[in-house]
């Protein structure tokens, strides 16, 4: 009787034990080994991490001597670290562990009205940039100055990392893109304008020089042309002055010499008419004066001293 009862009980117990063992040994399997640390998804431009050589895909496992098990733990540890402190960061890259040093920067922590004002500041900067137009070549000087002011203001803002805010991040990226595109264009336009201004200054200086060196001689030559028509002895003086002027004009651009000649010729028309109406004695005095002035200029230009009054009457 007893044997009959024990056998079924043992059979049921064994069956139950096998079922429980089968259920507990079956679970899902992926085949990866999890590792503690904070995975770097991106690195901000010009930030402390970028300066330290940290790259996307790096796994930060230590920060300032503390083991890092998660991204949240890294954020909390950084927040508790003094601004400007140099810290040693342990990093795993491509399976190899190394370390680097970073100097912590400063991030604005704004909320409420202060955050709204910061957003508005960035939005106004972006609007002012858009109002300048898309072609710096067409900007006038006030527009060029406005761009420079906006760029300098943004560079000042970049000294502090902007607050963590989606609107701020979007505006910030747009400003960075605008300045990255237009700053080289504006610099190129400025260089071109400065080059043109320097060329104008050089041209103005050259025109002034040619006017000083050739202007009086042109007047004397035109006077001697009138003189040679009335007094044959002045023809040689006129020819000598003409040869001197040809040699002198070689040092200047042809167009500047022609421009000066034409300008003086127009002004000389009244003087020429007066000379042609003048009597013999008065005209002779004018011719002699022109000869002396021409000789004085030529002597000064060639630095060749002469003895006695230049081109005296007995020389003709």
C-alpha positions as CSV (number, residue, x, y, z in Angstrom):
1,X,0.0,0.0,0.0
2,X,2.7,2.3,1.0
3,X,4.8,1.4,-2.0
4,X,1.9,2.1,-4.3
5,X,1.4,5.7,-2.9
6,X,5.1,6.7,-2.8
7,X,5.9,6.0,-6.4
8,X,3.3,8.4,-7.9
9,X,4.3,11.1,-5.6
10,X,8.0,10.8,-6.5
11,X,7.0,10.8,-10.2
12,X,5.0,14.0,-9.9
13,X,7.8,15.8,-8.0
14,X,10.5,14.8,-10.5
15,X,8.3,16.1,-13.4
16,X,7.7,19.4,-11.7
17,X,11.4,19.9,-10.9
18,X,12.3,19.3,-14.6
19,X,9.7,21.8,-15.8
20,X,10.9,24.5,-13.4
21,X,14.5,23.9,-14.4
22,X,13.6,24.3,-18.1
23,X,11.7,27.6,-17.6
24,X,14.6,29.3,-15.6
25,X,17.3,28.4,-18.0
26,X,15.8,30.1,-21.1
27,X,16.3,33.9,-21.7
28,X,17.0,36.3,-24.5
29,X,20.7,36.8,-25.6
30,X,22.4,39.6,-27.6
31,X,26.1,38.8,-27.3
32,X,27.6,42.2,-26.2
33,X,29.5,43.2,-23.2
34,X,28.4,46.5,-21.6
35,X,31.1,48.9,-20.4
36,X,30.7,51.8,-18.0
37,X,31.4,55.3,-19.2
38,X,30.0,58.3,-21.1
39,X,30.0,58.0,-24.9
40,X,30.8,61.2,-26.8
41,X,28.2,61.9,-29.5
42,X,29.5,65.3,-30.7
43,X,32.1,67.9,-29.8
44,X,31.4,71.6,-29.8
45,X,33.6,73.8,-32.0
46,X,36.3,75.7,-30.1
47,X,35.2,74.1,-26.8
48,X,37.5,72.7,-24.1
49,X,36.9,69.1,-25.2
50,X,37.9,69.9,-28.8
51,X,41.0,71.7,-27.5
52,X,41.8,68.6,-25.5
53,X,41.6,66.3,-28.5
54,X,38.4,64.5,-27.6
55,X,36.5,63.2,-30.6
56,X,33.0,61.8,-31.3
57,X,32.9,58.1,-30.5
58,X,35.3,58.4,-27.5
59,X,34.2,56.8,-24.3
60,X,35.0,58.9,-21.2
61,X,35.7,56.6,-18.3
62,X,37.4,58.9,-15.8
63,X,37.1,62.6,-15.0
64,X,39.3,64.4,-12.6
65,X,40.3,61.1,-10.8
66,X,36.7,59.8,-10.6
67,X,35.4,56.8,-12.3
68,X,32.5,57.6,-14.7
69,X,29.8,55.0,-15.1
70,X,27.2,57.0,-17.2
71,X,26.6,60.2,-19.2
72,X,24.4,61.5,-16.3
73,X,27.2,61.0,-13.9
74,X,29.7,62.8,-16.2
75,X,27.3,65.8,-16.5
76,X,26.8,66.0,-12.7
77,X,30.6,65.7,-12.1
78,X,31.4,68.5,-14.6
79,X,28.7,70.8,-13.0
80,X,30.3,70.3,-9.6
81,X,33.8,71.2,-10.9
82,X,35.1,74.8,-10.6
83,X,35.1,76.8,-13.8
84,X,38.6,77.1,-15.3
85,X,40.0,74.1,-13.5
86,X,42.4,71.8,-15.5
87,X,41.2,68.2,-15.2
88,X,42.6,64.9,-16.4
89,X,40.1,62.9,-18.5
90,X,40.4,59.2,-19.1
91,X,39.3,58.2,-22.6
92,X,38.9,54.9,-24.5
93,X,39.2,55.2,-28.3
94,X,39.1,52.2,-30.6
95,X,39.7,49.9,-27.7
96,X,42.7,51.7,-26.4
97,X,42.7,53.7,-23.2
98,X,44.5,57.0,-22.9
99,X,44.2,60.4,-21.1
100,X,44.1,64.1,-21.9
101,X,43.9,67.4,-20.0
102,X,41.2,69.9,-20.5
103,X,40.6,73.3,-18.9
104,X,36.9,73.7,-18.1
105,X,35.1,76.6,-19.8
106,X,32.1,78.6,-18.7
107,X,28.5,78.1,-19.9
108,X,25.7,80.6,-19.2
109,X,22.9,79.3,-17.1
110,X,19.9,81.5,-17.9
111,X,16.2,81.1,-17.4
112,X,13.0,83.1,-17.5
113,X,13.3,86.7,-18.7
114,X,17.1,86.5,-19.0
115,X,16.9,83.6,-21.4
116,X,14.2,85.3,-23.4
117,X,16.5,88.4,-23.7
118,X,19.4,86.2,-24.8
119,X,17.2,84.6,-27.5
120,X,16.0,88.1,-28.6
121,X,19.5,89.3,-28.9
122,X,20.6,86.5,-31.2
123,X,17.4,86.9,-33.3
124,X,18.0,90.6,-33.8
125,X,21.6,89.9,-34.9
126,X,20.4,87.4,-37.4
127,X,17.7,89.9,-38.7
128,X,20.3,92.7,-39.1
129,X,22.6,90.4,-41.0
130,X,19.8,89.4,-43.3
131,X,18.9,93.1,-43.9
132,X,22.4,93.8,-45.3
133,X,21.7,91.7,-48.4
134,X,23.5,88.7,-49.9
135,X,26.2,90.5,-51.9
136,X,28.9,92.3,-49.9
137,X,30.2,93.9,-53.1
138,X,27.1,96.1,-53.1
139,X,27.3,97.1,-49.5
140,X,28.1,100.8,-48.7
141,X,30.5,101.8,-46.0
142,X,27.8,102.0,-43.2
143,X,26.7,98.5,-44.1
144,X,30.3,97.3,-44.0
145,X,30.7,98.8,-40.5
146,X,27.4,97.3,-39.4
147,X,28.7,93.8,-40.4
148,X,31.9,94.3,-38.6
149,X,30.1,95.4,-35.4
150,X,27.9,92.3,-35.6
151,X,30.8,90.0,-36.1
152,X,32.7,91.6,-33.2
153,X,29.7,91.3,-31.0
154,X,29.2,87.6,-31.9
155,X,32.9,86.9,-31.2
156,X,32.5,88.5,-27.8
157,X,29.5,86.2,-27.1
158,X,31.5,83.2,-28.1
159,X,33.9,83.7,-25.2
160,X,31.1,82.1,-23.1
161,X,29.3,78.9,-24.1
162,X,25.6,79.8,-24.7
163,X,22.9,78.4,-22.5
164,X,21.5,74.9,-23.2
165,X,18.3,75.8,-25.0
166,X,16.9,74.5,-28.3
167,X,16.0,78.0,-29.6
168,X,19.4,79.4,-28.7
169,X,21.2,76.5,-30.3
170,X,19.2,77.0,-33.6
171,X,19.9,80.7,-33.7
172,X,23.6,80.2,-32.8
173,X,24.1,77.7,-35.6
174,X,22.5,80.1,-38.1
175,X,24.8,83.0,-37.0
176,X,27.8,80.8,-37.1
177,X,26.9,79.7,-40.7
178,X,26.3,83.3,-41.8
179,X,29.5,84.6,-40.4
180,X,31.5,81.6,-41.8
181,X,30.1,82.4,-45.3
182,X,30.2,86.2,-45.4
183,X,33.3,87.1,-43.3
184,X,35.8,85.9,-46.0
185,X,33.7,87.8,-48.7
186,X,33.7,91.0,-46.6
187,X,37.4,90.8,-46.0
188,X,38.0,90.3,-49.7
189,X,35.9,93.4,-50.5
190,X,37.7,95.4,-47.9
191,X,41.1,94.4,-49.4
192,X,39.9,95.4,-52.9
193,X,38.7,98.8,-51.6
194,X,41.9,99.4,-49.7
195,X,43.9,98.5,-52.9
196,X,41.8,100.9,-55.0
197,X,42.2,103.7,-52.4
198,X,45.9,103.1,-52.3
199,X,46.0,103.2,-56.1
200,X,44.0,106.5,-56.1
201,X,46.3,108.0,-53.5
202,X,49.3,106.9,-55.6
203,X,47.7,108.3,-58.7
204,X,46.9,111.6,-57.0
205,X,50.4,111.9,-55.7
206,X,51.8,111.2,-59.1
207,X,49.5,113.8,-60.7
208,X,50.6,116.3,-58.2
209,X,54.3,115.5,-58.8
210,X,53.9,115.7,-62.6
211,X,52.0,119.0,-62.3
212,X,54.8,120.4,-60.1
213,X,57.6,119.2,-62.4
214,X,56.1,119.6,-65.9
215,X,53.3,122.1,-65.4
216,X,55.4,125.3,-65.4
217,X,57.6,124.0,-68.3
218,X,54.5,123.4,-70.4
219,X,53.4,127.0,-69.9
220,X,56.8,128.2,-70.8
221,X,56.9,126.0,-73.9
222,X,53.5,127.3,-75.1
223,X,54.7,130.8,-74.5
224,X,57.9,130.1,-76.5
225,X,55.7,128.8,-79.3
226,X,54.1,132.2,-79.6
227,X,57.5,133.8,-79.3
228,X,59.0,131.7,-82.0
229,X,56.3,132.8,-84.3
230,X,57.3,136.5,-83.9
231,X,61.0,136.2,-83.0
232,X,63.0,133.6,-84.8
233,X,65.8,133.6,-82.2
234,X,63.4,131.9,-79.7
235,X,62.9,128.9,-82.0
236,X,66.1,127.2,-80.8
237,X,65.1,127.7,-77.1
238,X,61.6,126.2,-77.8
239,X,63.2,123.2,-79.6
240,X,65.6,122.6,-76.7
241,X,62.8,122.8,-74.2
242,X,60.7,120.4,-76.2
243,X,63.6,117.9,-76.2
244,X,64.0,118.3,-72.5
245,X,60.3,117.7,-71.9
246,X,60.3,114.5,-74.0
247,X,63.1,113.1,-71.8
248,X,61.3,114.3,-68.7
249,X,58.0,112.8,-69.6
250,X,59.5,109.3,-69.9
251,X,59.4,109.1,-66.1
252,X,55.6,109.5,-66.0
253,X,52.6,107.6,-67.5
254,X,51.8,108.9,-71.0
255,X,48.1,109.4,-70.1
256,X,48.9,111.7,-67.1
257,X,51.3,113.8,-69.2
258,X,48.6,114.2,-71.9
259,X,46.0,115.0,-69.3
260,X,48.1,117.8,-67.8
261,X,49.1,119.1,-71.3
262,X,45.4,119.4,-72.4
263,X,44.4,121.0,-69.1
264,X,47.1,123.7,-69.4
265,X,46.5,124.2,-73.1
266,X,42.8,125.1,-72.4
267,X,43.8,127.5,-69.6
268,X,46.6,129.0,-71.9
269,X,44.1,130.0,-74.6
270,X,43.4,133.4,-72.9
271,X,47.1,134.0,-72.3
272,X,47.9,133.1,-75.9
273,X,45.3,135.6,-77.2
274,X,46.8,138.3,-75.0
275,X,50.3,137.6,-76.2
276,X,49.3,137.7,-79.8
277,X,47.7,141.2,-79.2
278,X,50.8,142.4,-77.2
279,X,53.2,144.9,-78.8
280,X,56.7,143.9,-79.8
281,X,58.4,145.2,-76.6
282,X,55.9,143.7,-74.2
283,X,56.0,140.3,-76.0
284,X,59.8,140.2,-76.1
285,X,59.8,140.7,-72.3
286,X,57.4,137.8,-71.9
287,X,59.5,135.6,-74.2
288,X,62.7,136.4,-72.3
289,X,61.0,135.7,-69.0
290,X,59.7,132.3,-70.3
291,X,63.3,131.5,-71.4
292,X,64.8,132.3,-68.0
293,X,62.1,130.3,-66.2
294,X,62.6,127.3,-68.5
295,X,66.4,127.4,-68.0
296,X,66.0,127.6,-64.2
297,X,63.7,124.5,-64.2
298,X,66.0,122.6,-66.4
299,X,69.0,123.5,-64.3
300,X,67.2,122.4,-61.2
301,X,66.1,119.1,-62.7
302,X,69.6,118.2,-64.1
303,X,71.4,119.6,-61.1
304,X,74.0,121.1,-63.5
305,X,75.2,124.5,-62.2
306,X,75.4,127.3,-64.8
307,X,77.4,130.5,-64.7
308,X,75.7,133.8,-65.2
309,X,72.1,134.6,-65.9
310,X,70.4,131.8,-68.0
311,X,69.6,132.5,-71.6
312,X,70.5,136.2,-71.7
313,X,69.4,138.3,-74.6
314,X,72.8,138.2,-76.2
315,X,72.5,134.4,-76.4
316,X,69.8,134.6,-79.0
